[in-house]
Amino acid sequence: MAKKVTAYAPASIGNVSLGFDLLGAALKPIDGHCLGDKVEVSSAEQFSLNVVGRFAHKLPADPTTNIAAHCFHMFSAKLKEKGIPVSDVAMVLHKNLPIGSGLGSSASSIVAALHSLNVFFDSPFSQHQMLLMMGELEGQISGSVHYDNVAPCFVGGLTLMNHHGDHIALKLPLFENWYWVVCYSGISVSTSVARDILPKQVSIADTIKFGQQLAVFVDACHRQDENLAAAMMQDVVAEPYRKSLLPNFDASREFVMQNGGLAFGISGSGPTVFAITNDAQHAEKIKDWLQQHYIQNDDGFSHICRIDAQGADASTIIA
């Protein structure tokens, strides 16, 4: 009996400006565009990995170095620890997200791979156990374990990271009328380079402001005060340094905020930027302007999104 599982994992915004390593948001384009990676897992006599899709050529040619292969090997090891028989599978990674884009590209591959494997093997691991594996694998790429991409990508929504107990990701109430316009410039910024440009210490004044903004933002989400929440979305930790890596960043912010934008910031470590507005016409205007003035090459793109409340999804076919 042959079995095939296909999992989809959406793109995500890490940090969401005011929550460095602590806030993340899953994205869903309103036009139905597939903004995320897919992984297929099917029955096979020996393990294999094939990489296809728009950005497959950006990955190393050797599939054994691909993070999806690492996912299989970690998952197999965890199965053996549980005493569950391990069988080989054939995997296909549909690489739809650009590398080093600030859209959680590696997280999307990791989540899609592990979610498809977990479903294929009849879900032996809990959501918490899966998130721990996802964070560990993300840390192998970025150099440190953080969940602000893998968590929203997996569970969906706007998530606050929690490092206490068994709930890594706490889902915050959404502003359902918000449009999230994301624009990838087409250039690449590695997470490690973006982290190296940051200062090693943060001033007491910025530390207090960071804590205040995050606390007030969470409160505003629960009270559904969108004006106060948007006012808190200013990055005092990373943006002052990282924006130097992003051509035309300041001009883009100025246009957004003068044309119906509620907030503007860097998605993850960049170069993707995001703008928030509560008006559909403003969202279209912002998207069109960013396409003309922020995108640097043919790899770039822009989408109007809502928050993806579901996160990763999987389907199974048995023949």
ABEGO torsion letter per residue (X at the ends): XBBBBBBBBBBBBBGGGABBGABBBBBBBAAGBBBEBBBBBBBBABBBBBBBEAAAAABBABAAABAAAAAAAAAAAAAAAAGBBBBBBBBBBBBABBBGAGAGAAAAAAAAAAAAAAAAAGGABBAAAAAAAAAAAAAAAAGBBBAAAAAAAAAEEBBBBBABEABABBBBBBBAABBBBBBBAGBBBBAAAAAAABBABBBAAAAAAAAAAAAAAAAAAAAGBAAAAAAABBBAAAAAAAAAABBGAAAAAAAAAAAGBABBBBBEAOABBBBBBABAAAAAAAAAAAAAAABABAABBBBBBBBBAAEBBBBBBBX
